[in-house]
Amino acid sequence: MAAKKATETFSKTVIEEVHRWGCMKQTGVSLRYMMEFGSKPTDKNLLISAQFLHKELPIRIARRAIELENLPYGLSHKPAILKVKDWYLDSFRDLRAFPEIKSMKDERAFTDMIKAIKVRHNNVVPTMALGVQQLKKGMDPKIVYEDLDEIHQFLDRFYMSRIGIRMLIGQHVELHNPNPPPHCVGYIHTKMSPVEVARNASEDARSICFREYGSAPNVDIYGDPDFTFPYVPAHLHLMMFELVKNSLRAVQERFMDSDKVAPPIRIIVADGLEDVTIKVSDEGGGIPRSGLPKIFTYLYSTAKNPLDEHSDLGVADNVTMAGYGYGLPISRLYARYFGGDLQIISMEGYGTDAYLHLSRLGDSQEPLP
């Protein structure tokens, strides 16, 4: 059924228009610009922001829709991928059908529409993961998955673009909040404490560890709790949660049947002139050097896939990101989105250090795949 829908419901004109818009130039925005622009959410600024998104979002969405049509190894024809393509085409059509934004009434209607678009795309990541899995099932097992470079690069571009689209929509919607929390400009917290975010993310990760194993190693955090810088707390929380969860799992599994007390995970927050760097260190036994290139690919996970068990995806985002093995590559994209990076250094037989670099300057433009 899904396969039919894509061709039948989208007229030739919509498809032609997607190709026309997909050729237009994207416009990147920096963290600093979002922060300065959003600090005064006057009607005039909200109008300018809506008009910008009215033109920018269809370009970004069209590019992804075109890429979804041309994937290697027949990935484009997998049911899950067709479903995602339908979402993108629906959203493109909604945006293009929306008339020019001239008044605050138009602006409010536009904001409601892009809010709905964001919700429509909530399950894109697990659905794409399912599509890749559908592909893997039918493939010759002799194909080495690292060789599927084209698919990795596509997914990097696709997810990076998704982060940008969701940031722009979320930022615009949040600027309408009549009572923003102190120091918040949309999604951006101008005085975010990385130590505090690390603490919250660690507690969340430990509670999942408790739920799965009945116990959890301690997490020790070193750094000045009063140090703050402007960043998006939701992004940092997602990255820290992922890194701490991986470390907890490694330590827990290594020391589960041991008489020794599981050693703590250590988090160190350092503030440099250019970067804020957060190191997450564990003694979970490390990763063999041959396995290191695989940890940032989308086709590799040490945990079992939660999608196998409930493929209908009616379930909202599943809490355990462990499973479809997307946690690390997606965390690295979040870091890179605002000019940072994520590196993993491993000592096999001892443990792993993850270095999360966040740019303090906020000047770098969004990467625009």
C-alpha positions as YAML, in Angstrom:
chain: A
units: angstrom
residues:
- id: 1
  name: MET
  ca: [0.00, 0.00, 0.00]
- id: 2
  name: ALA
  ca: [2.76, 2.44, 1.00]
- id: 3
  name: ALA
  ca: [4.51, 1.82, -2.29]
- id: 4
  name: LYS
  ca: [1.38, 2.80, -4.17]
- id: 5
  name: LYS
  ca: [0.73, 5.96, -2.22]
- id: 6
  name: ALA
  ca: [3.97, 7.72, -3.13]
- id: 7
  name: THR
  ca: [3.26, 7.63, -6.83]
- id: 8
  name: GLU
  ca: [-0.47, 8.08, -6.82]
- id: 9
  name: THR
  ca: [-1.17, 10.94, -4.45]
- id: 10
  name: PHE
  ca: [1.58, 13.32, -5.50]
- id: 11
  name: SER
  ca: [0.80, 14.90, -8.81]
- id: 12
  name: LYS
  ca: [3.43, 15.42, -11.46]
- id: 13
  name: THR
  ca: [3.37, 19.15, -10.72]
- id: 14
  name: VAL
  ca: [4.27, 18.60, -7.04]
- id: 15
  name: ILE
  ca: [7.18, 16.36, -8.03]
- id: 16
  name: GLU
  ca: [8.37, 18.92, -10.60]
- id: 17
  name: GLU
  ca: [8.12, 21.67, -8.03]
- id: 18
  name: VAL
  ca: [10.14, 19.60, -5.53]
- id: 19
  name: HIS
  ca: [12.91, 19.34, -8.11]
- id: 20
  name: ARG
  ca: [12.76, 23.06, -8.81]
- id: 21
  name: TRP
  ca: [12.99, 24.00, -5.13]
- id: 22
  name: GLY
  ca: [15.62, 21.35, -4.44]
- id: 23
  name: CYS
  ca: [18.00, 23.26, -6.73]
- id: 24
  name: MET
  ca: [17.70, 26.52, -4.79]
- id: 25
  name: LYS
  ca: [20.40, 27.65, -2.39]
- id: 26
  name: GLN
  ca: [19.92, 26.95, 1.32]
- id: 27
  name: THR
  ca: [20.61, 29.69, 3.86]
- id: 28
  name: GLY
  ca: [22.44, 28.75, 7.06]
- id: 29
  name: VAL
  ca: [21.96, 30.45, 10.41]
- id: 30
  name: SER
  ca: [24.46, 30.62, 13.29]
- id: 31
  name: LEU
  ca: [23.73, 30.00, 16.96]
- id: 32
  name: ARG
  ca: [24.74, 33.59, 17.71]
- id: 33
  name: TYR
  ca: [22.36, 34.95, 15.07]
- id: 34
  name: MET
  ca: [19.46, 32.85, 16.39]
- id: 35
  name: MET
  ca: [20.23, 34.11, 19.87]
- id: 36
  name: GLU
  ca: [20.49, 37.80, 18.95]
- id: 37
  name: PHE
  ca: [17.50, 37.75, 16.61]
- id: 38
  name: GLY
  ca: [15.31, 35.85, 19.08]
- id: 39
  name: SER
  ca: [16.18, 37.99, 22.08]
- id: 40
  name: LYS
  ca: [13.56, 40.51, 20.90]
- id: 41
  name: PRO
  ca: [10.56, 38.45, 19.72]
- id: 42
  name: THR
  ca: [8.58, 41.48, 18.54]
- id: 43
  name: ASP
  ca: [5.74, 41.00, 16.06]
- id: 44
  name: LYS
  ca: [8.00, 42.39, 13.37]
- id: 45
  name: ASN
  ca: [10.72, 39.83, 14.12]
- id: 46
  name: LEU
  ca: [8.25, 36.95, 14.28]
- id: 47
  name: LEU
  ca: [6.93, 38.02, 10.90]
- id: 48
  name: ILE
  ca: [10.45, 38.17, 9.41]
- id: 49
  name: SER
  ca: [11.23, 34.76, 10.91]
- id: 50
  name: ALA
  ca: [8.03, 33.20, 9.49]
- id: 51
  name: GLN
  ca: [8.70, 34.69, 6.05]
- id: 52
  name: PHE
  ca: [12.24, 33.31, 6.12]
- id: 53
  name: LEU
  ca: [11.02, 29.82, 7.08]
- id: 54
  name: HIS
  ca: [8.27, 29.95, 4.45]
- id: 55
  name: LYS
  ca: [10.99, 30.16, 1.82]
- id: 56
  name: GLU
  ca: [13.78, 28.18, 3.53]
- id: 57
  name: LEU
  ca: [11.95, 25.07, 4.75]
- id: 58
  name: PRO
  ca: [10.62, 23.99, 1.32]
- id: 59
  name: ILE
  ca: [14.19, 24.18, -0.08]
- id: 60
  name: ARG
  ca: [15.59, 21.99, 2.69]
- id: 61
  name: ILE
  ca: [12.70, 19.54, 2.62]
- id: 62
  name: ALA
  ca: [12.77, 19.27, -1.20]
- id: 63
  name: ARG
  ca: [16.47, 18.36, -1.12]
- id: 64
  name: ARG
  ca: [15.81, 15.49, 1.22]
- id: 65
  name: ALA
  ca: [12.78, 14.27, -0.74]
- id: 66
  name: ILE
  ca: [14.91, 14.14, -3.92]
- id: 67
  name: GLU
  ca: [17.66, 12.21, -2.12]
- id: 68
  name: LEU
  ca: [15.11, 9.74, -0.78]
- id: 69
  name: GLU
  ca: [14.19, 8.90, -4.37]
- id: 70
  name: ASN
  ca: [17.73, 8.07, -5.46]
- id: 71
  name: LEU
  ca: [19.23, 5.81, -2.83]
- id: 72
  name: PRO
  ca: [21.60, 2.97, -3.73]
- id: 73
  name: TYR
  ca: [20.92, -0.79, -3.36]
- id: 74
  name: GLY
  ca: [17.18, -0.30, -3.83]
- id: 75
  name: LEU
  ca: [16.84, 1.35, -0.41]
- id: 76
  name: SER
  ca: [14.42, 3.90, -1.92]
- id: 77
  name: HIS
  ca: [11.83, 1.17, -2.51]
- id: 78
  name: LYS
  ca: [11.74, -0.20, 1.04]
- id: 79
  name: PRO
  ca: [8.30, 0.38, 2.64]
- id: 80
  name: ALA
  ca: [9.69, 2.34, 5.60]
- id: 81
  name: ILE
  ca: [11.67, 4.69, 3.33]
- id: 82
  name: LEU
  ca: [8.60, 5.28, 1.13]
- id: 83
  name: LYS
  ca: [6.69, 6.23, 4.26]
- id: 84
  name: VAL
  ca: [9.34, 8.82, 5.19]
- id: 85
  name: LYS
  ca: [9.33, 10.17, 1.64]
- id: 86
  name: ASP
  ca: [5.55, 10.64, 1.87]
- id: 87
  name: TRP
  ca: [6.00, 12.68, 5.05]
- id: 88
  name: TYR
  ca: [8.54, 14.91, 3.32]
- id: 89
  name: LEU
  ca: [6.35, 15.38, 0.26]
- id: 90
  name: ASP
  ca: [3.29, 16.12, 2.43]
- id: 91
  name: SER
  ca: [5.26, 18.74, 4.33]
- id: 92
  name: PHE
  ca: [6.61, 20.27, 1.14]
- id: 93
  name: ARG
  ca: [3.09, 20.49, -0.23]
- id: 94
  name: ASP
  ca: [1.75, 22.07, 2.98]
- id: 95
  name: LEU
  ca: [4.47, 24.74, 2.92]
- id: 96
  name: ARG
  ca: [4.04, 25.55, -0.76]
- id: 97
  name: ALA
  ca: [0.25, 25.72, -0.47]
- id: 98
  name: PHE
  ca: [0.52, 28.27, 2.33]
- id: 99
  name: PRO
  ca: [-0.10, 31.82, 1.03]
- id: 100
  name: GLU
  ca: [2.31, 34.70, 1.47]
- id: 101
  name: ILE
  ca: [2.66, 35.75, 5.12]
- id: 102
  name: LYS
  ca: [1.62, 39.37, 5.46]
- id: 103
  name: SER
  ca: [0.00, 39.77, 8.89]
- id: 104
  name: MET
  ca: [0.33, 38.40, 12.39]
- id: 105
  name: LYS
  ca: [-2.81, 36.36, 11.75]
- id: 106
  name: ASP
  ca: [-1.01, 34.68, 8.83]
- id: 107
  name: GLU
  ca: [2.05, 34.25, 11.03]
- id: 108
  name: ARG
  ca: [0.08, 32.46, 13.75]
- id: 109
  name: ALA
  ca: [-1.53, 30.12, 11.21]
- id: 110
  name: PHE
  ca: [1.90, 29.42, 9.69]
- id: 111
  name: THR
  ca: [3.36, 28.68, 13.13]
- id: 112
  name: ASP
  ca: [0.58, 26.15, 13.82]
- id: 113
  name: MET
  ca: [1.27, 24.49, 10.49]
- id: 114
  name: ILE
  ca: [5.05, 24.12, 11.00]
- id: 115
  name: LYS
  ca: [4.36, 22.82, 14.51]
- id: 116
  name: ALA
  ca: [2.26, 20.08, 12.90]
- id: 117
  name: ILE
  ca: [5.03, 19.38, 10.35]
- id: 118
  name: LYS
  ca: [7.51, 18.88, 13.19]
- id: 119
  name: VAL
  ca: [5.16, 16.38, 14.85]
- id: 120
  name: ARG
  ca: [4.61, 14.57, 11.53]
- id: 121
  name: HIS
  ca: [8.38, 13.94, 11.34]
- id: 122
  name: ASN
  ca: [8.81, 12.81, 14.97]
- id: 123
  name: ASN
  ca: [9.50, 9.18, 14.07]
- id: 124
  name: VAL
  ca: [11.75, 9.73, 11.07]
- id: 125
  name: VAL
  ca: [14.88, 8.32, 12.74]
- id: 126
  name: PRO
  ca: [13.46, 4.97, 13.85]
- id: 127
  name: THR
  ca: [11.53, 4.64, 10.59]
- id: 128
  name: MET
  ca: [14.69, 5.24, 8.53]
- id: 129
  name: ALA
  ca: [16.47, 2.72, 10.76]
- id: 130
  name: LEU
  ca: [13.74, 0.24, 9.98]
- id: 131
  name: GLY
  ca: [14.23, 0.88, 6.24]
- id: 132
  name: VAL
  ca: [17.95, 0.24, 6.51]
- id: 133
  name: GLN
  ca: [17.16, -2.92, 8.40]
- id: 134
  name: GLN
  ca: [14.71, -4.04, 5.73]
- id: 135
  name: LEU
  ca: [17.57, -3.53, 3.28]
- id: 136
  name: LYS
  ca: [20.07, -5.47, 5.40]
- id: 137
  name: LYS
  ca: [17.68, -8.42, 5.71]
- id: 138
  name: GLY
  ca: [17.53, -8.84, 1.97]
- id: 139
  name: MET
  ca: [21.22, -8.28, 1.29]
- id: 140
  name: ASP
  ca: [24.00, -10.73, 0.74]
- id: 141
  name: PRO
  ca: [25.53, -11.11, 4.21]
- id: 142
  name: LYS
  ca: [28.97, -11.20, 2.56]
- id: 143
  name: ILE
  ca: [28.72, -7.49, 1.79]
- id: 144
  name: VAL
  ca: [30.78, -5.63, 4.38]
- id: 145
  name: TYR
  ca: [28.57, -2.95, 5.86]
- id: 146
  name: GLU
  ca: [31.36, -0.40, 6.10]
- id: 147
  name: ASP
  ca: [31.47, -0.63, 2.32]
- id: 148
  name: LEU
  ca: [27.99, 0.80, 2.19]
- id: 149
  name: ASP
  ca: [29.65, 4.17, 2.42]
- id: 150
  name: GLU
  ca: [27.13, 5.84, 0.19]
- id: 151
  name: ILE
  ca: [24.33, 4.96, 2.60]
- id: 152
  name: HIS
  ca: [26.31, 6.22, 5.60]
- id: 153
  name: GLN
  ca: [27.04, 9.50, 3.89]
- id: 154
  name: PHE
  ca: [23.44, 9.86, 2.83]
- id: 155
  name: LEU
  ca: [22.20, 9.24, 6.40]
- id: 156
  name: ASP
  ca: [24.71, 11.75, 7.79]
- id: 157
  name: ARG
  ca: [23.43, 14.39, 5.37]
- id: 158
  name: PHE
  ca: [19.82, 13.41, 5.95]
- id: 159
  name: TYR
  ca: [19.98, 13.50, 9.75]
- id: 160
  name: MET
  ca: [22.11, 16.65, 9.84]
- id: 161
  name: SER
  ca: [19.53, 18.38, 7.69]
- id: 162
  name: ARG
  ca: [16.76, 17.10, 9.97]
- id: 163
  name: ILE
  ca: [18.51, 18.55, 13.02]
- id: 164
  name: GLY
  ca: [18.62, 21.91, 11.25]
- id: 165
  name: ILE
  ca: [14.98, 21.84, 10.15]
- id: 166
  name: ARG
  ca: [13.80, 20.87, 13.65]
- id: 167
  name: MET
  ca: [16.00, 23.53, 15.24]
- id: 168
  name: LEU
  ca: [14.59, 26.26, 12.98]
- id: 169
  name: ILE
  ca: [10.97, 25.20, 13.49]
- id: 170
  name: GLY
  ca: [11.40, 24.63, 17.22]
- id: 171
  name: GLN
  ca: [13.17, 27.95, 17.68]
- id: 172
  name: HIS
  ca: [10.43, 29.87, 15.85]
- id: 173
  name: VAL
  ca: [7.62, 28.11, 17.74]
- id: 174
  name: GLU
  ca: [9.31, 28.60, 21.11]
- id: 175
  name: LEU
  ca: [9.71, 32.35, 20.52]
- id: 176
  name: HIS
  ca: [5.91, 32.52, 20.91]
- id: 177
  name: ASN
  ca: [6.13, 31.34, 24.52]
- id: 178
  name: PRO
  ca: [4.68, 34.24, 26.55]
- id: 179
  name: ASN
  ca: [6.65, 33.21, 29.69]
- id: 180
  name: PRO
  ca: [10.05, 31.92, 28.60]
- id: 181
  name: PRO
  ca: [12.23, 30.50, 31.38]
- id: 182
  name: PRO
  ca: [14.95, 32.93, 32.53]
- id: 183
  name: HIS
  ca: [17.95, 33.25, 30.15]
- id: 184
  name: CYS
  ca: [16.17, 31.29, 27.43]
- id: 185
  name: VAL
  ca: [15.87, 32.50, 23.85]
- id: 186
  name: GLY
  ca: [13.74, 29.88, 22.17]
- id: 187
  name: TYR
  ca: [15.66, 26.61, 22.43]
- id: 188
  name: ILE
  ca: [18.88, 28.41, 23.37]
- id: 189
  name: HIS
  ca: [19.89, 28.90, 26.99]
- id: 190
  name: THR
  ca: [22.22, 31.90, 27.20]
- id: 191
  name: LYS
  ca: [23.61, 30.77, 30.57]
- id: 192
  name: MET
  ca: [23.65, 27.00, 30.29]
- id: 193
  name: SER
  ca: [25.72, 25.14, 32.89]
- id: 194
  name: PRO
  ca: [27.30, 22.11, 31.18]
- id: 195
  name: VAL
  ca: [27.95, 20.54, 34.60]
- id: 196
  name: GLU
  ca: [24.25, 20.75, 35.46]
- id: 197
  name: VAL
  ca: [23.16, 19.32, 32.09]
- id: 198
  name: ALA
  ca: [25.73, 16.52, 32.49]
- id: 199
  name: ARG
  ca: [24.34, 15.78, 35.95]
- id: 200
  name: ASN
  ca: [20.74, 15.60, 34.73]
- id: 201
  name: ALA
  ca: [21.64, 13.45, 31.73]
- id: 202
  name: SER
  ca: [23.68, 11.12, 33.95]
- id: 203
  name: GLU
  ca: [20.77, 10.67, 36.34]
- id: 204
  name: ASP
  ca: [18.46, 9.85, 33.42]
- id: 205
  name: ALA
  ca: [20.96, 7.34, 32.03]
- id: 206
  name: ARG
  ca: [21.48, 5.76, 35.47]
- id: 207
  name: SER
  ca: [17.75, 5.29, 35.94]
- id: 208
  name: ILE
  ca: [17.58, 3.37, 32.66]
- id: 209
  name: CYS
  ca: [20.58, 1.32, 33.73]
- id: 210
  name: PHE
  ca: [18.83, 0.54, 37.04]
- id: 211
  name: ARG
  ca: [15.73, -0.49, 35.15]
- id: 212
  name: GLU
  ca: [17.64, -2.87, 32.90]
- id: 213
  name: TYR
  ca: [20.23, -4.28, 35.32]
- id: 214
  name: GLY
  ca: [18.95, -3.59, 38.82]
- id: 215
  name: SER
  ca: [22.01, -1.49, 39.66]
- id: 216
  name: ALA
  ca: [24.14, 1.24, 38.10]
- id: 217
  name: PRO
  ca: [27.72, 2.47, 38.48]
- id: 218
  name: ASN
  ca: [28.23, 5.90, 40.01]
- id: 219
  name: VAL
  ca: [28.94, 8.93, 37.83]
- id: 220
  name: ASP
  ca: [31.46, 11.48, 39.18]
- id: 221
  name: ILE
  ca: [31.44, 14.93, 37.60]
- id: 222
  name: TYR
  ca: [34.39, 17.32, 37.78]
- id: 223
  name: GLY
  ca: [34.14, 20.95, 36.71]
- id: 224
  name: ASP
  ca: [32.86, 24.32, 37.86]
- id: 225
  name: PRO
  ca: [29.07, 24.10, 38.30]
- id: 226
  name: ASP
  ca: [28.84, 27.90, 38.00]
- id: 227
  name: PHE
  ca: [30.50, 28.01, 34.58]
- id: 228
  name: THR
  ca: [27.92, 28.79, 31.85]
- id: 229
  name: PHE
  ca: [27.89, 29.48, 28.12]
- id: 230
  name: PRO
  ca: [25.15, 29.81, 25.46]
- id: 231
  name: TYR
  ca: [24.04, 26.51, 23.95]
- id: 232
  name: VAL
  ca: [20.96, 24.36, 23.33]
- id: 233
  name: PRO
  ca: [20.48, 22.30, 26.51]
- id: 234
  name: ALA
  ca: [18.27, 19.72, 24.76]
- id: 235
  name: HIS
  ca: [21.09, 18.94, 22.31]
- id: 236
  name: LEU
  ca: [23.72, 18.64, 25.05]
- id: 237
  name: HIS
  ca: [21.39, 16.49, 27.15]
- id: 238
  name: LEU
  ca: [20.84, 14.12, 24.24]
- id: 239
  name: MET
  ca: [24.60, 13.76, 23.59]
- id: 240
  name: MET
  ca: [25.55, 13.36, 27.27]
- id: 241
  name: PHE
  ca: [22.75, 10.89, 27.88]
- id: 242
  name: GLU
  ca: [24.00, 8.77, 24.99]
- id: 243
  name: LEU
  ca: [27.66, 8.82, 26.05]
- id: 244
  name: VAL
  ca: [26.93, 8.11, 29.73]
- id: 245
  name: LYS
  ca: [24.47, 5.36, 28.84]
- id: 246
  name: ASN
  ca: [27.06, 3.63, 26.64]
- id: 247
  name: SER
  ca: [29.63, 3.87, 29.43]
- id: 248
  name: LEU
  ca: [27.22, 2.59, 32.08]
- id: 249
  name: ARG
  ca: [26.31, -0.36, 29.91]
- id: 250
  name: ALA
  ca: [29.94, -1.25, 29.24]
- id: 251
  name: VAL
  ca: [30.94, -1.03, 32.92]
- id: 252
  name: GLN
  ca: [27.81, -2.82, 34.12]
- id: 253
  name: GLU
  ca: [28.31, -5.73, 31.71]
- id: 254
  name: ARG
  ca: [32.02, -5.99, 32.50]
- id: 255
  name: PHE
  ca: [31.57, -6.05, 36.27]
- id: 256
  name: MET
  ca: [28.22, -7.80, 36.50]
- id: 257
  name: ASP
  ca: [29.56, -11.15, 37.69]
- id: 258
  name: SER
  ca: [32.66, -9.76, 39.38]
- id: 259
  name: ASP
  ca: [33.31, -9.42, 43.13]
- id: 260
  name: LYS
  ca: [34.85, -6.01, 42.48]
- id: 261
  name: VAL
  ca: [32.83, -2.84, 42.89]
- id: 262
  name: ALA
  ca: [32.04, -1.35, 39.47]
- id: 263
  name: PRO
  ca: [34.31, 1.69, 38.97]
- id: 264
  name: PRO
  ca: [32.55, 5.06, 38.49]
- id: 265
  name: ILE
  ca: [32.14, 6.85, 35.15]
- id: 266
  name: ARG
  ca: [34.13, 10.10, 35.27]
- id: 267
  name: ILE
  ca: [32.94, 13.24, 33.51]
- id: 268
  name: ILE
  ca: [35.29, 16.21, 33.23]
- id: 269
  name: VAL
  ca: [34.08, 19.59, 31.97]
- id: 270
  name: ALA
  ca: [36.79, 21.99, 30.76]
- id: 271
  name: ASP
  ca: [36.24, 25.51, 29.47]
- id: 272
  name: GLY
  ca: [38.76, 26.64, 26.89]
- id: 273
  name: LEU
  ca: [38.76, 29.85, 24.90]
- id: 274
  name: GLU
  ca: [37.37, 28.25, 21.74]
- id: 275
  name: ASP
  ca: [35.75, 25.08, 22.98]
- id: 276
  name: VAL
  ca: [34.02, 23.68, 25.99]
- id: 277
  name: THR
  ca: [35.19, 20.06, 26.13]
- id: 278
  name: ILE
  ca: [33.45, 17.34, 28.09]
- id: 279
  name: LYS
  ca: [35.25, 14.05, 28.58]
- id: 280
  name: VAL
  ca: [33.35, 10.92, 29.57]
- id: 281
  name: SER
  ca: [35.71, 8.19, 30.82]
- id: 282
  name: ASP
  ca: [34.81, 4.64, 31.72]
- id: 283
  name: GLU
  ca: [36.59, 1.43, 32.66]
- id: 284
  name: GLY
  ca: [34.19, -0.74, 30.73]
- id: 285
  name: GLY
  ca: [36.82, -2.74, 28.87]
- id: 286
  name: GLY
  ca: [37.09, -0.58, 25.76]
- id: 287
  name: ILE
  ca: [36.43, -1.37, 22.12]
- id: 288
  name: PRO
  ca: [38.81, -3.38, 19.92]
- id: 289
  name: ARG
  ca: [40.64, -1.15, 17.45]
- id: 290
  name: SER
  ca: [39.09, -3.03, 14.53]
- id: 291
  name: GLY
  ca: [35.65, -2.10, 15.86]
- id: 292
  name: LEU
  ca: [36.32, 1.62, 16.23]
- id: 293
  name: PRO
  ca: [35.48, 2.66, 12.64]
- id: 294
  name: LYS
  ca: [32.14, 0.90, 13.01]
- id: 295
  name: ILE
  ca: [30.88, 2.81, 16.02]
- id: 296
  name: PHE
  ca: [29.93, 5.85, 13.95]
- id: 297
  name: THR
  ca: [28.16, 3.88, 11.26]
- id: 298
  name: TYR
  ca: [24.40, 3.42, 11.11]
- id: 299
  name: LEU
  ca: [24.51, -0.26, 10.38]
- id: 300
  name: TYR
  ca: [26.22, -1.47, 13.49]
- id: 301
  name: SER
  ca: [25.01, -1.87, 17.02]
- id: 302
  name: THR
  ca: [26.08, -4.05, 19.88]
- id: 303
  name: ALA
  ca: [22.54, -4.09, 21.27]
- id: 304
  name: LYS
  ca: [19.51, -5.81, 19.87]
- id: 305
  name: ASN
  ca: [17.20, -3.79, 17.70]
- id: 306
  name: PRO
  ca: [14.04, -2.57, 19.44]
- id: 307
  name: LEU
  ca: [12.34, -2.13, 16.08]
- id: 308
  name: ASP
  ca: [12.19, -5.83, 15.44]
- id: 309
  name: GLU
  ca: [9.83, -6.26, 18.32]
- id: 310
  name: HIS
  ca: [7.32, -3.59, 17.38]
- id: 311
  name: SER
  ca: [7.62, -2.72, 13.76]
- id: 312
  name: ASP
  ca: [4.41, -0.76, 13.59]
- id: 313
  name: LEU
  ca: [6.20, 2.25, 15.11]
- id: 314
  name: GLY
  ca: [2.98, 3.36, 16.70]
- id: 315
  name: VAL
  ca: [5.11, 3.74, 19.81]
- id: 316
  name: ALA
  ca: [6.56, 7.17, 20.48]
- id: 317
  name: ASP
  ca: [10.33, 7.54, 20.63]
- id: 318
  name: ASN
  ca: [11.58, 4.57, 22.57]
- id: 319
  name: VAL
  ca: [13.66, 5.50, 25.53]
- id: 320
  name: THR
  ca: [16.49, 3.10, 24.88]
- id: 321
  name: MET
  ca: [18.44, 4.54, 22.01]
- id: 322
  name: ALA
  ca: [20.65, 1.52, 22.44]
- id: 323
  name: GLY
  ca: [19.24, -0.77, 19.93]
- id: 324
  name: TYR
  ca: [19.30, 0.65, 16.52]
- id: 325
  name: GLY
  ca: [22.85, 1.80, 17.03]
- id: 326
  name: TYR
  ca: [22.23, 5.37, 16.00]
- id: 327
  name: GLY
  ca: [23.14, 7.05, 19.25]
- id: 328
  name: LEU
  ca: [26.79, 7.81, 18.55]
- id: 329
  name: PRO
  ca: [26.59, 8.91, 14.90]
- id: 330
  name: ILE
  ca: [23.59, 11.12, 15.66]
- id: 331
  name: SER
  ca: [25.27, 12.59, 18.76]
- id: 332
  name: ARG
  ca: [28.27, 13.48, 16.60]
- id: 333
  name: LEU
  ca: [25.96, 15.27, 14.16]
- id: 334
  name: TYR
  ca: [24.42, 17.29, 17.00]
- id: 335
  name: ALA
  ca: [27.92, 18.29, 18.10]
- id: 336
  name: ARG
  ca: [28.92, 19.27, 14.57]
- id: 337
  name: TYR
  ca: [25.70, 21.17, 13.94]
- id: 338
  name: PHE
  ca: [26.98, 24.09, 16.03]
- id: 339
  name: GLY
  ca: [30.64, 23.70, 15.08]
- id: 340
  name: GLY
  ca: [31.74, 21.09, 17.64]
- id: 341
  name: ASP
  ca: [32.72, 17.43, 17.33]
- id: 342
  name: LEU
  ca: [32.74, 14.07, 19.10]
- id: 343
  name: GLN
  ca: [35.75, 11.75, 19.29]
- id: 344
  name: ILE
  ca: [36.05, 8.33, 20.87]
- id: 345
  name: ILE
  ca: [39.40, 7.01, 22.08]
- id: 346
  name: SER
  ca: [39.54, 3.47, 23.35]
- id: 347
  name: MET
  ca: [41.98, 1.31, 25.31]
- id: 348
  name: GLU
  ca: [40.99, -2.26, 24.69]
- id: 349
  name: GLY
  ca: [41.14, -4.19, 27.95]
- id: 350
  name: TYR
  ca: [40.62, -1.04, 30.00]
- id: 351
  name: GLY
  ca: [37.99, 1.43, 28.89]
- id: 352
  name: THR
  ca: [36.84, 4.23, 26.62]
- id: 353
  name: ASP
  ca: [37.15, 8.01, 26.64]
- id: 354
  name: ALA
  ca: [34.68, 10.13, 24.70]
- id: 355
  name: TYR
  ca: [35.64, 13.75, 24.02]
- id: 356
  name: LEU
  ca: [32.73, 16.02, 23.25]
- id: 357
  name: HIS
  ca: [33.87, 19.38, 21.89]
- id: 358
  name: LEU
  ca: [31.34, 22.23, 21.86]
- id: 359
  name: SER
  ca: [32.20, 25.50, 20.16]
- id: 360
  name: ARG
  ca: [31.82, 28.39, 22.59]
- id: 361
  name: LEU
  ca: [31.86, 31.07, 19.98]
- id: 362
  name: GLY
  ca: [28.51, 30.27, 18.38]
- id: 363
  name: ASP
  ca: [29.71, 31.85, 15.13]
- id: 364
  name: SER
  ca: [29.84, 28.82, 12.90]
- id: 365
  name: GLN
  ca: [27.10, 28.59, 10.27]
- id: 366
  name: GLU
  ca: [24.86, 25.55, 10.18]
- id: 367
  name: PRO
  ca: [26.33, 22.78, 8.02]
- id: 368
  name: LEU
  ca: [23.99, 22.57, 5.01]
- id: 369
  name: PRO
  ca: [24.10, 19.16, 3.37]
...
